[in-house]
Amino acid sequence: MDATVPLLRLRGISKRFGPVQALTGVDLDVPAGQVTALCGDNGAGKSVLIKCVAGIYEPDEGQILWAGRPVRLRSARDAADLGIETVYQDLALADNLDIVQNMFLGREKHHHWILDEDEMENSAAATLARLGVTSVRSIRQPVGSLSGGQRQSVAVAKAVMWHSKLVIMDEPTAALGIAQTAMVLDLVRSLRAHGLAVLIISHNLNDVFAIADRIAVLYLGRTAAQGPVSSFDRRRVVEFMTAGRAGVTEDATAGQEPGGTAHA
């Protein structure tokens, strides 16, 4: 794959639900080995867009390219087969199961028709260690006993166990304290350091500017701007989020890299 080609590229993605036009001609680039922050006000279309990438919704129009090749994602399995894993805000963890059981839920390993507990424990421990997750007391402790940051770590580790190439995270630091937020941001840095692409939805601009390499902003279902984080400041991101453009006295395409996208 050409290193200059984004791992994920969306072009002209549109999605309608009855009379509601949720997305209109959305463009987005998500390079490998970088963190792309997807910003936008409530109702901007962020959740619909990531569900199109995750295979939950199929776009009505537009093209999804993976490593430069057009693909159709008709199900979450299609996305997973490519290496796309999504960590939703509710994390989808079972509190009554331990960390190992959660990480292998629905994908349990067997040996001669018997659960291979040793192999699952070793794989879970190795994945957590590779991501630098050291705060859990035991990989056999129930997930219900974990802090918010630890739960997020387990959900991400579960996502990356299966040779994923892109991890989508929906508001991963919402409702977390300062220490737990720092833990999650370190985890995102670890994913990037291992060469994974990360697409993170966040309303917290402090987190965005602490972690992102790129920023994309949606406004009323359209791409308002996208480009390297160095092209933005907090005020400009807020302007794109709330008005779909930068200040009226400034260039409304600021934040647009060459070949990028911005709509006034």
One Martini backbone bead per residue (centre of mass of N, CA, C, O) as a GRO file, in nm:
protein
  264
    1MET     BB    1   0.096   0.035   0.022
    2ASP     BB    2   0.062   0.360  -0.002
    3ALA     BB    3   0.160   0.590   0.237
    4THR     BB    4  -0.028   0.831   0.111
    5VAL     BB    5  -0.264   0.645   0.162
    6PRO     BB    6  -0.531   0.615   0.323
    7LEU     BB    7  -0.678   0.372   0.490
    8LEU     BB    8  -0.926   0.572   0.512
    9ARG     BB    9  -1.183   0.664   0.263
   10LEU     BB   10  -1.423   0.919   0.222
   11ARG     BB   11  -1.680   0.971  -0.046
   12GLY     BB   12  -1.984   1.110  -0.054
   13ILE     BB   13  -2.144   1.057   0.211
   14SER     BB   14  -2.483   0.932   0.233
   15LYS     BB   15  -2.775   0.961   0.469
   16ARG     BB   16  -3.109   0.832   0.506
   17PHE     BB   17  -3.410   0.881   0.725
   18GLY     BB   18  -3.632   0.931   0.548
   19PRO     BB   19  -3.665   1.277   0.594
   20VAL     BB   20  -3.371   1.240   0.707
   21GLN     BB   21  -3.063   1.407   0.660
   22ALA     BB   22  -2.766   1.299   0.799
   23LEU     BB   23  -2.592   1.282   0.526
   24THR     BB   24  -2.373   1.500   0.305
   25GLY     BB   25  -2.100   1.449   0.133
   26VAL     BB   26  -1.882   1.296   0.296
   27ASP     BB   27  -1.545   1.359   0.394
   28LEU     BB   28  -1.265   1.125   0.481
   29ASP     BB   29  -0.946   1.093   0.649
   30VAL     BB   30  -0.755   0.787   0.765
   31PRO     BB   31  -0.461   0.735   0.877
   32ALA     BB   32  -0.207   0.556   0.949
   33GLY     BB   33  -0.067   0.617   1.261
   34GLN     BB   34  -0.323   0.798   1.343
   35VAL     BB   35  -0.511   1.062   1.497
   36THR     BB   36  -0.862   1.110   1.447
   37ALA     BB   37  -1.075   1.379   1.500
   38LEU     BB   38  -1.431   1.386   1.560
   39CYS     BB   39  -1.627   1.670   1.518
   40GLY     BB   40  -1.936   1.792   1.675
   41ASP     BB   41  -2.236   1.852   1.720
   42ASN     BB   42  -2.530   1.778   1.797
   43GLY     BB   43  -2.644   1.624   1.499
   44ALA     BB   44  -2.397   1.611   1.280
   45GLY     BB   45  -2.325   1.273   1.226
   46LYS     BB   46  -2.113   1.096   1.373
   47SER     BB   47  -2.258   0.825   1.441
   48VAL     BB   48  -2.344   0.757   1.153
   49LEU     BB   49  -2.063   0.748   1.029
   50ILE     BB   50  -1.938   0.520   1.208
   51LYS     BB   51  -2.162   0.312   1.125
   52CYS     BB   52  -2.069   0.297   0.831
   53VAL     BB   53  -1.782   0.190   0.900
   54ALA     BB   54  -1.897  -0.055   1.092
   55GLY     BB   55  -2.164  -0.179   0.924
   56ILE     BB   56  -2.452  -0.082   1.021
   57TYR     BB   57  -2.452   0.116   0.784
   58GLU     BB   58  -2.554   0.193   0.454
   59PRO     BB   59  -2.492   0.390   0.221
   60ASP     BB   60  -2.656   0.566  -0.034
   61GLU     BB   61  -2.387   0.725  -0.085
   62GLY     BB   62  -2.077   0.664  -0.203
   63GLN     BB   63  -1.732   0.600  -0.083
   64ILE     BB   64  -1.532   0.324   0.033
   65LEU     BB   65  -1.187   0.322   0.125
   66TRP     BB   66  -0.938   0.054   0.153
   67ALA     BB   67  -0.631   0.097   0.078
   68GLY     BB   68  -0.762   0.217  -0.208
   69ARG     BB   69  -1.018   0.023  -0.188
   70PRO     BB   70  -1.318  -0.059  -0.269
   71VAL     BB   71  -1.595  -0.093  -0.035
   72ARG     BB   72  -1.841  -0.302   0.136
   73LEU     BB   73  -2.045  -0.244   0.435
   74ARG     BB   74  -2.297  -0.470   0.562
   75SER     BB   75  -2.129  -0.535   0.831
   76ALA     BB   76  -1.947  -0.592   1.109
   77ARG     BB   77  -1.793  -0.827   0.979
   78ASP     BB   78  -1.676  -0.675   0.742
   79ALA     BB   79  -1.513  -0.480   0.915
   80ALA     BB   80  -1.349  -0.691   1.080
   81ASP     BB   81  -1.210  -0.826   0.833
   82LEU     BB   82  -1.039  -0.555   0.781
   83GLY     BB   83  -0.987  -0.409   1.086
   84ILE     BB   84  -1.259  -0.296   1.218
   85GLU     BB   85  -1.305  -0.136   1.537
   86THR     BB   86  -1.560  -0.069   1.791
   87VAL     BB   87  -1.592   0.171   2.065
   88TYR     BB   88  -1.842   0.228   2.249
   89GLN     BB   89  -1.973   0.408   2.506
   90ASP     BB   90  -2.089   0.135   2.654
   91LEU     BB   91  -1.860  -0.104   2.564
   92ALA     BB   92  -1.990  -0.396   2.586
   93LEU     BB   93  -1.978  -0.510   2.884
   94ALA     BB   94  -1.954  -0.775   3.126
   95ASP     BB   95  -1.964  -0.746   3.466
   96ASN     BB   96  -1.976  -1.070   3.546
   97LEU     BB   97  -1.715  -1.079   3.392
   98ASP     BB   98  -1.407  -1.115   3.313
   99ILE     BB   99  -1.156  -1.004   3.125
  100VAL     BB  100  -1.114  -1.255   2.951
  101GLN     BB  101  -1.411  -1.313   2.885
  102ASN     BB  102  -1.456  -1.041   2.740
  103MET     BB  103  -1.228  -1.058   2.518
  104PHE     BB  104  -1.370  -1.358   2.419
  105LEU     BB  105  -1.649  -1.286   2.351
  106GLY     BB  106  -1.749  -1.501   2.088
  107ARG     BB  107  -1.408  -1.599   2.072
  108GLU     BB  108  -1.342  -1.862   2.177
  109LYS     BB  109  -1.105  -2.092   2.284
  110HIS     BB  110  -1.019  -2.425   2.171
  111HIS     BB  111  -0.944  -2.769   2.301
  112HIS     BB  112  -1.098  -3.031   2.235
  113TRP     BB  113  -1.380  -2.873   2.314
  114ILE     BB  114  -1.216  -2.700   2.517
  115LEU     BB  115  -1.146  -2.451   2.699
  116ASP     BB  116  -0.861  -2.232   2.654
  117GLU     BB  117  -0.752  -2.070   2.918
  118ASP     BB  118  -0.447  -2.028   2.881
  119GLU     BB  119  -0.453  -1.891   2.602
  120MET     BB  120  -0.639  -1.657   2.682
  121GLU     BB  121  -0.468  -1.541   2.908
  122ASN     BB  122  -0.209  -1.490   2.745
  123SER     BB  123  -0.337  -1.302   2.530
  124ALA     BB  124  -0.451  -1.091   2.720
  125ALA     BB  125  -0.187  -1.016   2.866
  126ALA     BB  126  -0.027  -0.936   2.609
  127THR     BB  127  -0.213  -0.706   2.517
  128LEU     BB  128  -0.201  -0.530   2.771
  129ALA     BB  129   0.109  -0.499   2.768
  130ARG     BB  130   0.136  -0.371   2.484
  131LEU     BB  131  -0.056  -0.118   2.590
  132GLY     BB  132   0.021  -0.053   2.900
  133VAL     BB  133  -0.170  -0.221   3.094
  134THR     BB  134  -0.118  -0.201   3.468
  135SER     BB  135  -0.381  -0.143   3.670
  136VAL     BB  136  -0.464  -0.424   3.694
  137ARG     BB  137  -0.474  -0.679   3.920
  138SER     BB  138  -0.652  -0.887   3.737
  139ILE     BB  139  -0.764  -1.083   3.462
  140ARG     BB  140  -0.991  -1.218   3.680
  141GLN     BB  141  -1.147  -0.971   3.721
  142PRO     BB  142  -1.422  -0.813   3.735
  143VAL     BB  143  -1.545  -0.559   3.545
  144GLY     BB  144  -1.729  -0.432   3.774
  145SER     BB  145  -1.448  -0.348   3.945
  146LEU     BB  146  -1.380  -0.126   3.754
  147SER     BB  147  -1.282   0.145   3.625
  148GLY     BB  148  -1.336   0.351   3.369
  149GLY     BB  149  -1.048   0.333   3.249
  150GLN     BB  150  -1.024   0.023   3.262
  151ARG     BB  151  -1.266  -0.043   3.083
  152GLN     BB  152  -1.160   0.100   2.834
  153SER     BB  153  -0.906  -0.077   2.809
  154VAL     BB  154  -1.053  -0.345   2.764
  155ALA     BB  155  -1.212  -0.264   2.512
  156VAL     BB  156  -0.961  -0.204   2.340
  157ALA     BB  157  -0.815  -0.473   2.371
  158LYS     BB  158  -1.042  -0.633   2.239
  159ALA     BB  159  -1.018  -0.489   1.961
  160VAL     BB  160  -0.691  -0.554   1.911
  161MET     BB  161  -0.669  -0.873   1.911
  162TRP     BB  162  -0.789  -0.886   1.589
  163HIS     BB  163  -0.599  -0.737   1.389
  164SER     BB  164  -0.628  -0.443   1.392
  165LYS     BB  165  -0.621  -0.107   1.212
  166LEU     BB  166  -0.897   0.019   1.324
  167VAL     BB  167  -0.999   0.245   1.586
  168ILE     BB  168  -1.311   0.322   1.723
  169MET     BB  169  -1.398   0.609   1.937
  170ASP     BB  170  -1.666   0.688   2.167
  171GLU     BB  171  -1.621   0.890   2.402
  172PRO     BB  172  -1.377   0.777   2.607
  173THR     BB  173  -1.384   1.033   2.842
  174ALA     BB  174  -1.653   1.022   2.942
  175ALA     BB  175  -1.690   1.065   3.286
  176LEU     BB  176  -1.393   1.115   3.351
  177GLY     BB  177  -1.128   1.162   3.517
  178ILE     BB  178  -0.815   1.273   3.507
  179ALA     BB  179  -0.661   1.001   3.543
  180GLN     BB  180  -0.841   0.833   3.345
  181THR     BB  181  -0.793   1.007   3.098
  182ALA     BB  182  -0.488   0.969   3.085
  183MET     BB  183  -0.502   0.664   3.038
  184VAL     BB  184  -0.655   0.674   2.766
  185LEU     BB  185  -0.454   0.854   2.611
  186ASP     BB  186  -0.220   0.654   2.638
  187LEU     BB  187  -0.361   0.432   2.480
  188VAL     BB  188  -0.381   0.585   2.214
  189ARG     BB  189  -0.075   0.621   2.180
  190SER     BB  190  -0.019   0.318   2.163
  191LEU     BB  191  -0.173   0.262   1.906
  192ARG     BB  192  -0.006   0.452   1.731
  193ALA     BB  193   0.276   0.319   1.791
  194HIS     BB  194   0.153   0.043   1.646
  195GLY     BB  195   0.009   0.167   1.366
  196LEU     BB  196  -0.265   0.260   1.426
  197ALA     BB  197  -0.575   0.365   1.361
  198VAL     BB  198  -0.759   0.656   1.492
  199LEU     BB  199  -1.108   0.716   1.568
  200ILE     BB  200  -1.225   1.008   1.748
  201ILE     BB  201  -1.485   1.095   1.952
  202SER     BB  202  -1.513   1.447   2.064
  203HIS     BB  203  -1.592   1.726   2.292
  204ASN     BB  204  -1.296   1.740   2.401
  205LEU     BB  205  -1.055   1.967   2.321
  206ASN     BB  206  -0.827   1.889   2.505
  207ASP     BB  207  -0.804   1.601   2.399
  208VAL     BB  208  -0.770   1.661   2.101
  209PHE     BB  209  -0.501   1.837   2.135
  210ALA     BB  210  -0.343   1.601   2.288
  211ILE     BB  211  -0.386   1.355   2.046
  212ALA     BB  212  -0.413   1.474   1.767
  213ASP     BB  213  -0.328   1.489   1.414
  214ARG     BB  214  -0.633   1.515   1.332
  215ILE     BB  215  -0.916   1.709   1.200
  216ALA     BB  216  -1.276   1.668   1.197
  217VAL     BB  217  -1.574   1.848   1.082
  218LEU     BB  218  -1.913   1.850   1.159
  219TYR     BB  219  -2.209   2.000   0.982
  220LEU     BB  220  -2.508   1.903   0.926
  221GLY     BB  221  -2.380   1.639   0.764
  222ARG     BB  222  -2.108   1.791   0.701
  223THR     BB  223  -1.807   1.892   0.583
  224ALA     BB  224  -1.627   2.159   0.717
  225ALA     BB  225  -1.343   2.017   0.812
  226GLN     BB  226  -0.995   1.917   0.731
  227GLY     BB  227  -0.683   1.833   0.909
  228PRO     BB  228  -0.428   1.927   1.061
  229VAL     BB  229  -0.390   2.037   1.382
  230SER     BB  230  -0.214   2.293   1.297
  231SER     BB  231  -0.479   2.433   1.149
  232PHE     BB  232  -0.581   2.464   1.447
  233ASP     BB  233  -0.804   2.590   1.692
  234ARG     BB  234  -1.043   2.611   1.918
  235ARG     BB  235  -1.207   2.839   1.790
  236ARG     BB  236  -1.226   2.717   1.504
  237VAL     BB  237  -1.369   2.458   1.578
  238VAL     BB  238  -1.620   2.593   1.699
  239GLU     BB  239  -1.705   2.739   1.440
  240PHE     BB  240  -1.747   2.483   1.271
  241MET     BB  241  -1.954   2.347   1.467
  242THR     BB  242  -2.169   2.609   1.481
  243ALA     BB  243  -2.136   2.729   1.150
  244GLY     BB  244  -1.942   2.580   0.923
  245ARG     BB  245  -1.732   2.816   0.989
  246ALA     BB  246  -1.545   3.064   0.993
  247GLY     BB  247  -1.493   3.367   1.031
  248VAL     BB  248  -1.610   3.626   0.830
  249THR     BB  249  -1.300   3.753   0.818
  250GLU     BB  250  -1.223   3.471   0.722
  251ASP     BB  251  -1.112   3.184   0.604
  252ALA     BB  252  -1.336   2.918   0.552
  253THR     BB  253  -1.083   2.702   0.476
  254ALA     BB  254  -0.964   2.672   0.726
  255GLY     BB  255  -0.815   2.350   0.782
  256GLN     BB  256  -0.728   2.300   0.489
  257GLU     BB  257  -0.581   2.084   0.306
  258PRO     BB  258  -0.439   1.962   0.053
  259GLY     BB  259  -0.718   1.792  -0.064
  260GLY     BB  260  -0.925   1.874   0.117
  261THR     BB  261  -1.200   1.988   0.334
  262ALA     BB  262  -1.446   2.257   0.281
  263HIS     BB  263  -1.735   2.433   0.415
  264ALA     BB  264  -1.940   2.730   0.407
   0.00000   0.00000   0.00000
